Amino acid sequence: MKPTRRIKVKNGIEYWYEETPYYDKEKKQIRHRSKYLGRNVGGQPVRMRSASEDVKGKMKKKSADVKSSFDYGTIFILQSIMEELKLDRYLADLLPSSEISMVRALAFNRIVRPTAMKNVDSWYEGTSLALESPQVNLTSQRVSELLCRLGESNIPDRFMSQLIEGTDTKNTLIYDITSLSSYSQLINLLEYGYNRDGEPLPQINMSLILDKDKGIPVMYDIFPGSISDVSTLSGTLKKIKAHGIQNYVAVMDRGFFSLSNLCELMGNKISFVMAAKLQLNDLKQLMTEAQKDIDDVRYLHKFNKDPIFAKPIKYNIDSMEVHGYVYYDPKLEQTEKQTLLSRLYDIREELLNVHLKKNSNPHIVFKEKARGFGNFFDWQVIDNRFDVAIRQNAVAQRMNKMGKYILFYSGNFDWMECISLYRERDEIEKSFKALKNEIDVLPLNTHSEKTTRGFIFIAFLGLIIRSRLMNMMREKGLLDKYSVELLLLQLEKLRKITLADGQIFVTEMTKKQREILQALDLCA
């Protein structure tokens, strides 16, 4: 009797089987022997085995049948994001194919398992990237040469131009700056300055612009470590214009606030939301006047279900008038008060427990222990110990300012739009955190300015991909179950297997892997 083929459906997946009829003499009836042919792919059976079946098979056959196993799941999802954002296409216009493969591998490594560049080749050999591009050379020397070429070229700028054009970036841009520290003594950009991580090391300052609507970083720049935030804005605005971005809203923290920056933004008719830094006397006076009736119910609103007061104000600079809002957030005020009082208590107790050594300088010891809060204390030394009291007037003056801040703006914004845009700066803070921790960019271990610039470009590319993955997870509700790291760990178990005879197959997906990929509208 001739065998026939048919499809069986299990757990929503179609499988091909070959049915061979035979006569059962004992039961005196026609029965069928079933032989598994493979999963239904495009109407044809494709042989695939699950990890458990593979183990059983190896117990029956020689262990040499399985030649290698490669991480496929994480590579698949990261490559899918690259293709969605057309990052591979932009790179193809700038680099030869061999170097594209290297850049992609280095960027993926920053996301999946950040390691020293000299060790990337060991990680690469365990991924499906090595199966697709075995010719890629990721030795320490080749990686260093690639980073150097990237760093001394205009490839990063050209890539950002293509990215901005391809994503149609033009709406809300969030701008911020961070510090990247290093032990190296060979990088000219490294200088001492205000270090946001409290590291006593020279640093490079890196600015980042995030497209709020797309949720991905689209532009970065690097500056010497001594350059202040406020002085970077003018050059950044010129770069934004050079990349063809127009009619956007710039959202910035108080670190960028200055009268010259306000004038430049207004003069160039750029829409913005910027927090004010209350150092100028006329701004202090403006806040003092606003505080007199800021808690009037005329200015009472609700934001995210909590009460908040927002009073419109005007500020004149030369011949220009800037509009803004003074905000008073009672919930924020309470949080800031508790934080300050707790901090002052801890510092006081620590100082009271100090026993000064014979040759120690009390002023230096006090400064180290007070850590920037010295103006809140009166102190003296009695019998080699500190006698400390918290200054009530200093605490009262600080508390009077708590929960209150000014946002200046240009554009057609009301109080809610201003604060909503400003609060969304959290996204760029998360990007910086991911850059430093998950992408593992600190401390910089490069040894020249060229390789440093090239490495930061790789980290930027990795951050784009990771940010997009995070947004996809948020949109599909996966962040309730998984962090990015846990999701990648689940997908890492999806492997490509090579056999001694040259066959390649993908292990069967687990239930969690299938749920993840289906939620993200991806099909491996």
C-alpha positions in Angstrom: 0.0 0.0 0.0 1.3 3.5 -0.9 2.1 6.0 1.8 0.2 9.3 1.9 1.2 12.7 3.4 -1.0 14.8 5.7 -0.8 17.8 8.0 -1.5 17.6 11.7 -2.0 20.7 13.8 -0.5 20.8 17.3 -0.7 23.9 19.6 -1.5 26.0 16.5 1.5 24.7 14.5 1.2 22.6 11.4 3.4 19.5 11.0 3.8 17.1 8.0 3.4 13.3 8.6 3.7 10.4 6.3 1.0 7.7 6.8 1.8 4.2 5.6 -1.2 1.8 5.8 -0.6 -1.9 6.7 -2.8 -4.9 7.6 -2.8 -5.9 11.3 -3.3 -9.7 11.3 -4.1 -9.8 15.0 -6.8 -7.2 15.0 -7.7 -8.0 11.4 -7.9 -4.4 10.2 -6.0 -1.8 8.3 -3.8 0.4 10.5 -1.3 3.2 9.8 2.3 3.8 10.7 3.0 7.5 11.1 6.4 9.1 10.3 7.2 12.7 11.3 8.5 14.7 8.3 8.9 18.2 9.6 7.1 21.5 10.2 5.0 22.9 7.5 7.0 25.8 5.9 5.6 27.2 2.7 3.7 23.9 2.0 6.8 21.8 2.4 8.1 19.8 5.4 11.2 21.2 7.1 12.9 19.0 9.6 13.1 20.6 13.1 13.6 19.0 16.5 13.1 20.4 19.9 15.9 20.5 22.5 14.5 17.5 24.3 14.2 15.5 21.1 17.8 16.5 20.3 19.0 15.1 23.6 17.1 11.8 23.1 18.5 11.6 19.6 22.0 12.0 20.8 21.5 9.2 23.3 20.6 6.9 20.5 23.2 8.2 18.1 26.8 9.2 18.6 27.3 12.5 20.4 29.5 13.6 17.5 26.3 14.1 15.4 25.7 17.5 17.0 28.6 19.7 15.9 27.7 23.2 17.3 25.0 25.2 19.0 24.5 28.9 18.4 22.5 31.7 20.1 19.8 32.5 17.6 16.8 34.0 19.5 18.5 37.2 20.7 20.3 37.8 17.3 17.0 37.3 15.5 15.1 40.0 17.5 18.0 42.5 17.4 18.4 42.0 13.6 14.6 42.4 13.1 14.8 45.8 14.9 17.8 46.8 12.7 15.8 46.0 9.6 12.7 47.8 10.9 14.7 51.0 11.5 16.7 50.5 8.3 19.9 50.8 10.3 21.6 48.1 8.1 20.6 50.0 5.0 22.2 53.2 6.3 25.3 51.4 7.2 25.4 49.8 3.7 25.8 53.3 2.3 28.7 54.0 4.5 30.8 50.8 5.0 31.9 47.7 3.1 29.9 44.6 3.9 32.7 43.1 6.0 32.8 46.1 8.3 29.0 46.3 8.5 29.1 42.7 10.0 31.7 43.9 12.5 29.8 47.0 13.5 26.6 44.9 13.9 28.4 42.3 16.0 30.0 45.0 18.3 26.6 46.8 18.7 24.7 43.5 19.5 27.4 42.6 22.0 26.8 45.9 23.9 23.2 44.9 24.2 23.4 41.1 24.9 26.6 40.6 26.8 28.9 43.6 27.0 32.5 42.6 27.3 35.9 44.0 26.6 36.5 44.5 22.9 39.4 41.9 23.0 36.8 39.2 24.1 34.1 40.0 21.6 35.3 37.3 19.2 34.7 34.6 21.8 31.1 35.8 22.3 30.6 36.1 18.5 31.6 32.5 17.9 28.7 31.3 20.0 26.0 33.3 18.1 24.2 32.6 14.8 26.1 35.7 13.4 29.2 33.5 13.2 27.1 30.9 11.3 26.0 33.5 8.8 29.3 35.4 8.5 32.1 33.0 9.6 34.7 35.2 7.7 34.3 38.1 10.1 37.5 38.8 11.9 37.0 40.3 15.4 40.5 40.0 16.8 41.5 42.8 19.2 43.7 44.4 16.5 41.0 44.3 13.8 38.4 45.8 16.2 40.8 48.6 17.2 41.5 49.4 13.6 37.8 49.6 12.8 37.1 51.9 15.8 39.9 54.1 14.7 38.6 54.4 11.2 35.1 55.2 12.5 36.4 57.7 14.9 38.5 59.7 12.4 35.8 59.7 9.7 32.5 61.5 9.2 30.6 58.2 9.1 28.9 58.9 12.5 27.6 62.3 11.3 26.4 60.8 7.9 24.7 57.9 9.7 22.8 60.3 12.0 21.7 62.4 9.0 20.3 59.3 7.3 18.7 58.1 10.5 17.0 61.5 11.1 15.8 61.6 7.5 14.6 58.0 7.6 12.7 58.4 10.9 11.3 61.7 9.7 12.4 63.3 13.0 10.8 66.8 13.3 8.6 67.0 16.4 9.8 66.9 20.0 13.5 66.6 20.7 14.7 66.0 24.3 18.3 67.2 24.9 20.6 66.4 27.7 24.2 65.8 28.5 26.2 63.3 30.7 29.7 62.5 31.7 31.8 59.5 30.5 34.8 58.9 32.8 38.0 57.2 32.0 41.4 56.2 33.5 43.2 56.7 30.2 45.8 59.4 30.0 46.0 59.4 26.2 42.7 60.9 25.2 42.8 64.6 24.5 39.1 65.1 25.2 39.4 63.9 28.8 39.3 66.9 31.2 38.2 67.4 34.7 34.8 69.0 35.1 31.4 68.6 36.8 31.0 64.8 37.0 27.4 63.7 37.2 28.4 60.3 38.6 30.6 61.7 41.3 33.7 60.0 39.8 37.0 61.6 40.7 38.2 61.0 37.1 38.7 63.1 34.0 35.8 62.8 31.6 34.2 63.4 28.2 30.9 65.1 28.1 28.4 63.4 25.7 25.1 65.0 24.6 22.2 63.0 23.4 19.1 64.0 21.5 16.0 61.8 21.8 13.1 61.8 19.4 10.2 61.6 21.9 7.7 60.4 19.4 9.9 57.6 18.1 11.4 56.9 21.5 14.9 56.4 20.1 18.1 58.5 20.3 18.8 60.1 16.9 21.8 62.3 17.5 24.8 62.6 19.8 27.9 64.8 20.2 31.0 64.7 22.4 32.8 67.6 24.1 35.8 68.0 26.3 35.1 67.2 29.9 35.4 70.8 31.2 32.7 72.2 28.8 29.6 73.1 30.8 26.1 72.0 29.7 25.0 75.6 29.0 27.7 76.3 26.5 26.9 73.2 24.3 23.5 74.3 23.2 24.5 76.8 20.5 26.6 74.2 18.6 23.9 71.6 19.0 21.2 73.9 17.5 23.5 74.4 14.5 23.9 70.7 14.1 20.2 70.1 14.3 19.7 72.6 11.6 22.5 71.1 9.5 20.7 67.7 9.7 17.6 69.3 8.2 15.4 69.1 11.3 12.9 72.0 11.4 9.7 72.9 13.4 10.7 70.9 16.5 10.2 71.5 20.2 13.4 71.3 22.3 13.0 70.1 25.9 15.9 70.9 28.3 16.8 70.8 31.9 18.0 73.8 34.0 21.6 72.9 33.2 21.2 74.5 29.8 19.5 77.7 31.2 21.2 81.0 30.5 20.0 84.3 29.2 22.1 83.9 26.1 20.5 80.5 25.4 17.1 81.9 25.9 17.9 84.7 23.5 19.3 82.3 20.9 16.2 80.0 21.1 13.8 83.0 20.8 15.8 84.7 18.1 15.8 81.5 16.0 12.1 81.0 16.6 12.7 77.6 18.1 9.9 76.2 20.2 11.2 75.0 23.6 10.4 74.1 27.2 13.3 74.8 29.6 13.6 74.8 33.3 15.0 78.0 34.8 18.0 78.2 37.0 17.3 80.7 39.8 20.7 82.3 40.1 20.0 85.8 38.7 18.6 88.3 41.1 15.6 89.2 38.8 14.7 85.6 38.5 14.9 85.2 42.3 12.6 88.2 42.6 10.2 86.8 40.0 9.9 83.5 42.0 9.5 85.5 45.3 6.6 87.5 43.8 5.0 84.4 42.4 5.2 82.6 45.7 3.0 85.1 47.4 -0.2 83.6 45.9 1.0 80.5 44.1 -1.2 78.4 46.3 -4.3 80.4 45.4 -7.1 78.1 44.2 -7.2 80.1 40.9 -4.0 78.2 39.9 -5.1 74.8 41.2 -5.0 71.9 38.7 -4.5 68.1 38.7 -1.7 66.4 37.0 -1.5 62.6 37.0 -4.3 62.6 39.6 -2.3 64.8 42.1 -3.0 68.5 42.8 -0.6 71.0 41.4 -0.5 74.8 41.1 0.5 76.5 37.9 0.8 80.3 37.7 1.5 82.0 34.3 4.4 84.5 34.3 6.3 86.7 31.9 10.0 87.5 31.9 11.6 90.3 29.8 15.0 89.9 28.2 16.1 93.1 26.4 13.3 93.6 23.9 12.0 90.0 24.1 9.3 88.7 26.3 9.5 85.0 27.5 6.4 83.2 28.8 6.5 80.6 31.5 4.8 79.0 34.5 5.7 78.8 38.1 4.7 75.4 39.4 4.1 74.4 43.0 3.8 70.6 43.6 2.8 69.8 47.2 3.7 66.1 46.8 7.1 67.0 45.5 7.6 69.5 48.3 6.9 66.8 50.9 9.3 64.4 49.3 12.1 67.0 49.1 11.6 67.9 52.7 11.8 64.3 53.9 14.9 63.8 51.8 16.6 66.9 53.1 15.8 66.2 56.8 16.9 62.6 56.6 20.2 63.6 54.9 20.9 66.3 57.5 20.2 63.9 60.4 22.6 61.3 59.0 25.3 63.9 58.5 24.9 65.3 62.0 25.1 61.8 63.5 28.1 60.9 61.5 29.9 64.1 62.5 29.1 63.6 66.2 30.7 60.1 66.1 33.9 61.4 64.6 37.0 61.2 66.8 39.6 63.6 65.3 43.2 62.3 65.1 46.0 64.4 66.4 47.3 65.7 63.1 43.9 65.8 61.2 42.5 69.1 59.9 39.0 69.6 61.3 37.9 71.8 58.4 38.9 69.2 55.8 37.2 66.4 57.8 34.1 68.4 58.2 33.9 69.2 54.5 34.4 65.5 53.6 31.6 64.4 56.0 29.2 67.2 55.1 29.4 66.5 51.4 28.0 69.8 50.1 25.6 70.4 53.0 28.1 72.3 55.2 26.1 75.6 55.0 23.3 73.9 57.0 25.5 73.4 60.1 27.2 75.4 62.9 30.1 73.5 64.4 33.1 73.6 66.7 35.6 71.1 68.0 35.6 70.2 71.7 38.1 67.5 73.0 38.8 66.2 69.5 35.1 65.8 68.7 32.6 67.8 66.7 29.9 69.8 68.5 27.3 70.2 65.7 24.0 72.0 65.4 21.7 72.2 62.3 21.0 75.8 61.3 17.2 76.3 61.5 17.2 79.5 59.3 19.2 77.7 56.5 16.8 74.8 56.6 13.7 77.1 56.5 15.1 79.0 53.5 15.7 75.8 51.6 12.3 74.4 52.4 10.6 77.6 51.3 11.8 76.8 47.7 10.9 73.1 47.7 8.3 71.8 45.3 8.5 75.0 43.3 10.1 75.6 39.9 9.8 77.7 36.7 9.4 76.3 33.2 9.9 78.9 30.4 8.5 78.1 27.0 8.1 79.3 23.4 5.2 78.0 21.4 1.5 77.4 21.8 1.6 75.5 25.1 -0.6 75.5 28.1 0.5 74.6 31.7 -0.2 70.9 31.2 1.7 70.6 27.9 4.7 72.3 29.4 4.9 70.0 32.4 4.1 66.9 30.4 6.9 67.6 27.9 9.3 68.3 30.8 8.4 65.2 32.8 9.0 63.1 29.7 12.7 64.0 30.0 12.8 60.8 32.1 13.2 58.9 28.8 16.6 60.4 28.2 17.6 59.8 31.7 16.8 56.1 31.2 18.8 56.2 28.0 21.8 57.5 29.8 21.4 54.9 32.5 21.1 52.2 29.8 24.2 53.6 28.0 26.3 53.5 31.2 25.0 50.3 32.8 23.3 48.0 30.3 25.4 49.1 27.3 28.3 49.1 29.7 30.1 52.1 28.3 31.8 53.1 31.6 34.6 53.4 32.4 35.9 54.1 28.9 38.8 51.7 28.3 39.9 53.1 24.9 43.4 54.5 24.5 43.1 57.2 21.9 40.6 59.9 20.8 39.9 58.1 17.5 39.1 54.8 19.0 37.0 56.5 21.7 34.9 58.3 19.1 34.5 55.0 17.2 33.5 53.1 20.4 30.9 55.8 21.3 29.4 55.4 17.8 29.1 51.6 18.4 27.5 52.3 21.8 25.1 54.8 20.2 24.0 52.2 17.6 23.4 49.7 20.4 21.4 52.2 22.4 19.1 52.9 19.4 18.3 49.2 19.1 17.9 48.6 22.8 15.6 51.7 23.1 13.4 50.5 20.3 13.2 47.0 21.9 12.2 48.7 25.2 9.5 50.7 23.4 8.1 47.6 21.7 7.9 45.8 25.0 6.1 48.8 26.6 3.6 49.0 23.7 2.8 45.3 23.9 2.6 45.1 27.7 5.7 42.9 28.1 7.4 45.2 30.6 5.0 43.9 33.3 6.6 40.4 32.9 10.1 41.0 31.6 13.0 43.4 31.8 15.0 43.7 28.6 17.7 41.5 30.1 15.2 38.8 31.1 13.5 38.8 27.7 16.9 38.4 25.9 17.8 35.6 28.4 14.6 33.7 27.4 15.3 34.2 23.7 18.9 33.1 24.1 17.6 29.5 24.7 16.3 29.5 21.1 19.3 27.9 19.3 20.5 27.0 15.9 22.0 23.6 15.8 24.5 22.3 13.2 25.1 18.6 12.7 28.2 16.8 11.5 26.5 16.1 8.2 26.0 19.9 7.6 22.3 20.0 8.5 21.1 23.2 10.3 17.9 23.4 12.3 16.3 25.7 14.9 15.3 24.2 18.2 11.6 24.1 19.1 10.3 27.3 20.7 9.3 27.2 24.3 5.9 28.6 25.4 7.5 31.8 26.7 9.5 32.3 23.6 6.5 31.9 21.4 4.5 34.3 23.6 7.3 36.9 23.4 7.7 36.8 19.6 3.9 36.7 18.9 3.4 39.8 21.2 6.1 41.6 19.3 4.6 40.6 16.0 7.8 38.7 15.0 8.1 35.2 13.6 11.4 33.3 13.9 
